[in-house]
Amino acid sequence: MKEAKGSEGSEGASQGTRRITKKDQEKIRAGALGRMAALGGAGARVGINYLKHYGRAMVAGRDAESRRKLREELDEKNAETVYDTFSQLKGGPLKLAQMLSIDKHLLPVAYARRFAQAQSSVPPLSYPLVVRTFQREFGKGPEALFDHFEKKASHGASIGQVHRARHKGREYAVKVQYPGVAQSLKSDLRLVKPIALRILGLREADVDSYFREVETRLLEETDYRHEFARSVELTKASAHLEGVRFPEYHADLSTGKILTSEWIDGMALDRFADGDATQEERDRIGQALWDFYHHQVHDLLVFHADPHPGNFLVKDGELWVLDFGCTKKISREFYRKQFRFLDPRLERDPGLLVEALRDLDVILPEDSSEQIAMVTSLCRVWLELLARPFREGIFDFGDPSFLKAIYELGEENRRADHLRAMRGQRGSPDTIYVNRAFFGLYSLLGRLRARVRVERPAWITE
């Protein structure tokens, strides 16, 4: 397979030589009132679009095809409105869009397609704003720290952007945080919540704890000292994994708002997956990716929770893992409850399945027998799908029917009014990032069309 230099990076120390063609953004609205006005304006435009839609839908009457087309047009308009606002504000709003786009069945198609741009196509900030951040953090500009610092960012994303630099013959990836991101994050999420709830068709009371979990993780991402410590910790603990590599991080060139690591020239995982790699090469990279997540989730109980392709590079037949900004640590108690669902007995014994669902607060004490039956039936189908790789020893993620079944079931559930009508916060907030990691992992392996050796954790009952 031909190796291509450069990559389409993502949030953190994402690297490569691809040039951004969008016009640089000269400023970010940092003040609370300005950001409130921008988000409020987006919400108002979404509301107006809905009113227009309802009027047109009344004219269309009961014609199903006309109503479907009207709904698609509504989603397209609203997705464009919301994403354009989020991309200008960056920070929490844009990161939320990036998160939602990973799980393709969570959003209507128009939103998923538009929000996916948050992973690779965000206008970067202009160079004077980058210099200003260096002056605040180091008391000097980037030219005083490096022999060469590229003024044009190699990549712009939600929390920060990456510049390539050189000093004494060494190449660096320098991630610079956007101004005001950390200070505005909490207020941003409060303003974004009503928009997100409307898109997802959810009630605030049913998802409040999940939004708090997202807020906690996003606040961690704005602290580059935390990211530096977690990067060093996890790369050291995972260094023994075959075929998995990590860049070196540099404490003397890093602060709370600037993070510097080794520059890696490689091919972004999506480009590798869509290229002419042999099956053997795909299987090798897929196995490395699986082993990386298996080790961190099942052995370390701390894992890389941002599994989109820009955070991984392929170079010389090895998988390079970038950006530990978004990580999740889980307790041993939660781990046992969550991964108990890999026990094959739960698929055969309805009583054990109900017990496990109660233990994880998916079934609530106030649920009726009908609701319990509905939740159990749905979870049994999900369980069969998501646990399938663990049952087969070697699993072919290239089988298109597997991911197709997951996405179709997700779309069916997203549209199911009877599921949205069920009240209560179901499941632990800790499941958000576990599910995000595994849905992202399955999607990446599907794109790779990799055949992977999968082992169920040893403690799971056979």
N, C-alpha and C positions, 0 to 999 in steps of 0.2 A: 504494500500500500504506500502511496506517496504521502510523505509528511509535509504538511503545510505550515509555514511559519506564521506565528501570530494566532490570536484567538479573539472570539467575541466574548469579552469578559462579563462579569456581573457585578454584584454589589461590592464585595470587599477588595482583596488584593487581586482582583481580576486583571489579567494581563494580556498583552498581545499588541500587534502593530496595526490593527484596523483603525482607520481614521473616522471620526464622527463628522458627518457632513452637515448636520443641523446647525443652525446659527447659535452661537454661544448665548447663554442667558446672562444678562447683565446684572440682574439682582434677583433676590428672593424676598418675598414679603415676609419680614421678620416680626413685625408688630402684631399683637393679638387682634387689634381692630381690623387691620388690613387683611389678615388671614381669615378672620371671621367673615368679612365682607365677601371675600372670594368664594369661600365654601358656602356661605348663605346664598350667594348669587347662583352657584351651581345647583343648590337644592331648589331654589325658586324656579330655575329653568326646567329642572326635572319635573317639578309639580305642574308647570304650564304644559309640558309635553304630555303628561298624563291626562290633563283636562281635555286637550285636543284629541287625544286617543279615544277617550270615553265618548266624545261627541261623534267621532267617525265610526266607532264601533256600534253606536245606536243606529246609525244610518245603514251599516252593513247588515244589521239584524242577526239572524241565526246562521247565516252562511259561514260554515266552518273555515273554508279556505280563505275567504276575505278577512275574517277575524284573525287567522293565523298570520297573514301577511301584514296586517295592521300592527300586530304585536311585535313582529320582527322589526318593522320600521321604528316603532317606539323604542325598542331595545337599542337599535343602532344609534338613534339620536341621543338617547340618554347616556349610552356608553361613551360616545364621543365627548359629550359635555363634561361628564365626570372625569374621564381620563385626562382631558386637556387641562382641567383645573388642578388635578392631583399632580401632574407632571411639572407644572409651573411652581407649585408650592413645595414639592419634594417632601422629604421627611416622612412623618407618620402616614399621611394620606397615600403617598406613592408606594410606601412599603406595604401598606394594607392591600393595595391593588396587586402588587407583586405576589403576595401570599395567596390571595384568592385565585390568581390565575394558575397556580400549580395544580390545584385539584379541579380538573376540567369539568367535572359533573356538578360542581357546586354552583356555578353561575350559568345564566343564559348564554348561548353561544356568542352573541355579539359582545357581551362584557368580557368573556374569557379571551376572545380574540384580541380585543382592544387592550385589556389589562396585561396581556402577555408582553406588550411592548415595554412594560416596566422592567423586564429582565434584560433588555439589550438596546433600547432605543430611546434614551432620555437626553435632552439637550444639556450639555455641560455648562458649568459656570465659567465666566470670563476670567482670564488670568489675573487681573488686578484683585479680584476677590480672593483668589488663592494666595497671592502674596500677603494680603492683609491677615489671613489666618496664620501664615508662617510667622509674621511679625508678632502676633499675639502669643503664639506658642513658644517660639524660640528667640524672640527679640531680634530676628534677622530674616532676610528673604531667602528663598530656596537656593539662589545662586551662590549665597555665602556658605551653604552646607554641601552643595554638590558641584562637581566640575561641569556637569551639564544637567539641565532640568527642562524637559519638554513643556513648553507653554500650553500646547494643545493636549487636553486630556485624552488618554487612550480609551477611556470609558467613563460615562456619567450614569449614575444610578440614583437610588432613592435617598440614601443617607450620606453618601459621599462619592467622590470621583477619583480616578486613578491616573497618575502621571508617571511616565517613565523617566528615570534619572540615572546618572552615572557618576561614580566617584572612585578615583584611584583604580580604574580598570574593572570595577564591579558594577553590575546592573541592578537597579532597584525598582520596585513597584511602590509608589508613594500614594497612599490613600488619604485624601484631604476631606474632612467633614464639611458639609454645607453649613454656612453661618445660621445660627438661630434654631437649628433642628431640635436640639435637646430641650431648649427652653419652651418651644411651642408645641411639643409632642402631645402632652396631656390635653391641652385645650383643643388641639387639632382633632384628636380622637373623639372628644365629646361632640364636636361639630360634624364629624364624618359619620358617627354612629347612625343618625337617622337616615342618611343616604344609603349606608350599607344595609340597614334593616329593610329598607324598601326594596332594594335590589334583590335581597335574599328571601324576602317575604316572611320575615321573622318578627317576633315581639321582643321588645327590650327586656322585659322581666324574665324571659326564658333564656336569655343569652348574656346577662350582665356579667356573670363570673368569667365567661369566656373572653369578653372584651378586657376585663382586668388582667387576665393572663397574657393576652396579646400586648397590652400596654407595658407590662413588666418586661417582657422579652424585648420590645422595641426600645425601652429605656436602656436596657443592657447594651443594645447595639450602638447607642450613641456614646457609650463610654469605651473609647479605644484602649484604655488601660485594661479594662475587663477583657476585651477581645484579645489583647496581647497575651495576658496571663492564660486564658483558656486555649489559645492557639498553641502556646508552648507546652501546656499540660497535655493536650490531646495528641499533638504530633509526637511527643515523647512516648506516650502510652501506646501509640499505634505504629511506632517505627518498625516493628518486627513483621508487619503484614507484607506478604509477598506481592510485589507488583504495585504497591501503593507508596507514593512519595509526597513530601510536603516541602514547601519553601522554607527557608530560614528567616526568622524574624529578628529585627534589630532594635534593641531597647534604646540605644543612644540616639536613634533617629525617629523615635516614636514618643507621642504624648497622648493626652486625653482626646485630642482632635486630629492627630496625624498618626498614621500607622505605616511603618516601612518594612517591607519584606524583600526577599530575593525576587528578582524578575525571572520569570520562566517563559521561554518561548515554546509554544506548543499549539496543538489544535484543540479548539473548544469541543466539548463532548458531542454537542449536537452536529457540528460539522463532520466530526469523525463518524458518527452514527449514520449520517446521510451520505457519506462518501463511499469509496470503493474498497473498504476493508474486507479482508477475507473472513470467513466464519471463525476460523481459529483466532484471529485477532479480536473479533467481537467477543468471543467467549472469554478470552483472557482478560480484557478490560471489564466485561460484565462481572466476572468472578471477583476481580479486585474490588469493584464497587460494592458487590454483595458482602464480601468479607469485611470491608471497612465498616459498613453499617451494622452487620451482625456483631462484630467485636464491640463497637461502642455502645450499642443498645443493650446487648445481653451480658456483656462482661463489665463494662465501665459504668453503665447506667448514666452516662453523659454522652450526648451525641450531637453531631452536625445536623442542624434542623433546617437547612436551606438548600434542599436538593434540586436545584434547577441547573441546566447544562452549563451555564456560564461559570459555575463554581468548580468545574472540573476540566482539566486539560489532559490530553494524551500526548506523550512524548516518548519516543524510543520504546514503544510497547508497554509503557507504564502509565498508571493513572496518577495524576497530580491533583491533590485536593487543596482548594483555595478557600479562604474566607471563613473563619470561625466566629464571625460576628453574631450569628444567630445560633445559639446552642441551647440545649435543654437538659437539665439534670432531673432525674426522677428517683423517687424513693424506692426501696426494696419492696415495701408493702404495695405501692401502686403497681410496680412492675409485675408482681405475682398476680394481682387482680386482672391486669390488662392482658398478659400473655397466657393466662389460664385458658383463653379461648383457642389456643393451639392444641389443647387436649382433645384428641379425636372422640373421646367419650361424650363430649358436649353435643356433638352432631347426632349421636344415637340416643341420648337420654334427655328428653324435654325437661325433666325435673332439675337436672344438673345445669342445663342452660339457663333456666329461670333463676336458679340460685346465683349463678355467676353474674347475670344481668342485674339482679338486686344488689349484689356486692359492689358493683361498679356504678350504682345509682342510675342505670339506664331504665330499669323498672322502678317506679316510685311507690311508696306505701299507699298513696291515695288512688292508684290506678285501678280501674274496674277490670273485671275478668276479660271483657272484650278488648280493652286496651292492652292488657298483658298478652293476650293471644296475638294481637296485631304486631306488637313490638317483637315478640318471640319469633313469629313467622318471618318478619323482615330480617332479624338478626341471624336466623338460621341460614337464609340465602346468602347474606353478606359473608357469614362465617365460612360457608362452603367455598365461596370464591376467593376470599383473601387468604385462607389457610391452604389453598390448593397447592401452591409451590412447596410447602413444607411436607406434603404427603408423598411426593413423587421422587425424591432423591435427586434426580437431575431434571430441572424444569426448563422447558423451552419458552422463554418470554417472547420469542418471535412468532408464536402462534397468535394470529390476529384475533381469534375468537375470545381469548382470555381478557385482554384489555377492553375489547368491544363489549363483552358482557358486563364488565365493571361500569363502563361509562353509560351503557344503556340502562342499567339498574339505577345508577345515580340520577340520570335524567328523569326516569320514571318516578323516583322518590321525590325529586325536587318539585315536580309538578303535582304531587299528590296532596290535595287539599286536606284530606283526613289526617295526614301526618302533621301538617302545619297547625292543625286545630288542637293537637295534643299539647296541653300546657305543662309547664315545669321545666327546670333546668336538668337535662338528662345527661348523665355521664360526668366524669371528672374533667375539670378544665385541663388537666394534664394530658388528656387524650388528644388535644388539638395538635400539638407538635409531634406526638408519636404518629398520629394518622397522617400528618403532613409529610413526615419523613418516609413512611412506607408507600403512600400514594405516589410521592415524587420518585422514590426508588423504583417502584414497579413501572412507572411511566418511562424512566430513563432506560431501564433494561428492555422494555418493549421497543423503544426507539432503536436501541442497539441490536435488537433481534438476537439477543445472547442466550446461550444455553448455560445454565448455572447449576452448580452443585449446591444443594440446599440441605442444611441439617437442622432438625428441630432441636431447640435447647435441651440439654441432657436431663434437666429436672422435670420436663413435661412428661406426664404419665402416658404410656403407650396403651 
